[in-house]
Amino acid sequence: MWGLAGLIIIFPLLGLLINLFIGNRLSRKWIGVIACGSVALSCLATIVFAVLFHFNYPAEGSIEANWYQWIVSGSFVVDFGFRIDWLSLVMALTVSFVGFLIHVYSVGYMWEDPGYRRYFIYLNLFMMMMLMLVMANNLGLLFVGWEGVGLCSYLLIGFWFEKHSASEAGKKAFIVNRIGDFGFLLGMLLIYREFGSLNFNVIEANMGEHVASQIILGIALLLFCGAAGKSAQFPLHVWLPDAMEGPTPVSALIHAATMVTAGVYMVSRMGFLYEQSPYALMIVTGIGLFTAFFAATMAVVNKDFKRVLAYSTISQLGYMFAACGAGAYVAAIFHLITHAFFKALLFMGSGSVMHALGGELNIEKMGGVKEKMKWTALTFVIASLAISGIIPFAGFWSKDAILAAVWHKYGPVIWIIGIVTAILTAFYIFRLVFEVFYSERRVEEKTWDHAHESPPAMIRPMMILALFSIIIGFVGLPFKRFNLIERALATVLPVAHGTEVSVANEIILMIIVLAGALFSIYLAFTFYMKKRNYLDTLLASFKKIHHVLINKYFVDEIYHKIIIAPLWYVSDKFLYKIIDVFMIDGSVDGIAHISRGTGKYLRKIQSGNTRSYAFAIVIGMLLIFIYYFWKIHKG
Amino acid sequence: MELYYYLIVSLIVFIIGMIGFFIRRNLITLLMCVELMLNAANLALMVFGTKWGWIEAQAIVLLVMTVAAAEVAVGLALMIVVYKHYSHLFIDQMTKLKG
């Protein structure tokens, strides 16, 4: 029966195949129905399996369903198999549910695009790969999904490939991800060498055996390298802001809700390994929190609607890694889930505004959009409250869980970075809210006349997500009895024992976070609604910092200087001019020249004169005779 | 050792054919020269067949003569075509295969 869990993956595959092979004969409506329907089916299948799993709960907390052996090479075996436990079910549920809503939204958003069918084929392929990633029972199959979603990300970022910037952004995302994947692959090989298998259960079972701590650290860091590439952590974060070149639903699905969280999922899945290495945990938290802060500062100044959200995503992912590093894997996954809902909603809101304003992305040319788009504004505000961590919206509970874990494990100094980031988060997101929806109108008259609320296909998924952004946090209330998500995930993920924060402490921490968020919302309100002239004074006094921030800390420029430019130089001066032109072309052309040169002389033998041919034959025969006579006489 | 004389005859006939092939220009003459060489070879074969008491040699010679007859038929037919094309049969002026 559990083998049927493969259906969760098969449904999107079927949808993709139908649209691929007979989609050209179907109307747009039917293509949309098939694409959305297949994801809805896999969402339903996930729910069914979750219910079944709940009622047939196995003692060891997980079930393995192997379909067949995919790679067999000596002792190296990779199964095509699924692992059903609460972690994979919760992930699959989030992915397929948010994915379904975004599919529906896409029908409205992409309705007039000429690449409608291609778009849904890619999107279904993405769903299939993402679900494979979370359902896999070994690192090998996980890696297939991992690369598959990377491919879909590339295809969808460069979806409008006629636009140069879009195809460049796709390439950048792919190459930066490859750097991370290289680390991941090495980590996998090292795991195989040390533990003899890639299956999660086997690795965990062999964990107790004596393996040098340096090797554990090496594996942990190599895997984290892959996670950092996929989840856009410093220093591999550069691809995500550029990925906003893709269609907005893609940003919502891939670059906010699901694919970029694969890194967090993988680190949580391998949590038992990370737990063995305190240094690795410190590095994960360090990179996570640094990225959270670093990205948040860039989000504060950026003027591009979607890029602000992209930096916000990087920052929130940083939080999740910080939680992983603090041993609070449950909190990381919890934040991953709440983030999937509200961040997808934020992106959908930005898409809705873009749709209305003819593709405008510069927030300085917006303002007052609320008048024309009541629902978009309402849902966007809900999502913003959720991400800012205002009680009782989803983000409050998950962010609180993370900050409490960091406080507990690494103490107040590290915790302060988290708090400052939370404050920045509230500020930049409400900057968007006020700049776009509530401040005075700066939209050009012509665009304004065309502005309209988005069609129901787009608005309804947003309403559903808004509802979930409010209520999803209640699955993880920070009190033992009510913490459903912890009760479920603690069966899979390592939980730090005896380190629960006391209730009084917990409440004090909550109040601090809340106060900080409210204060920065007030600050954003002052700057962007009431006293806009404050901004100019502020900009004038912090000109240098602003310059650094708006140029994204010059990271792209540094990469260009130290990596890309030398590569180009070597490619041009050495690989192209010497290897390619001189050696390869030289040898190939040289062979051609030799043949032609010798041919030039040899052709004279071909006189066309029959007599000379006959003469050659006679001479040849004579030579053979002479040879044999000589041989006989000698012998 | 009287077989020795047959071999000399064979050699002479062969050389006549060969020299003829080199110095004559007319295609028909060349064909005749080729036939001479062929028959000289036949004769030599017969000589050695007799010498070693190898009866199959005679069969081979008959076969070669049959093939040669067929070859002459094809050769003459070709010559007619060549003549229609060039209006002459001088081998020196047929150098279309020059590289």
Interface residues (C-beta under 8 A of the other chain):
Chain A: R603 K604 I605 Q606 S607 G608 N609 T610 R611 A614 F615 V618
Chain B: M18 F21 F22 L30 I91 D92 M94 T95 K96 L97 K98 G99
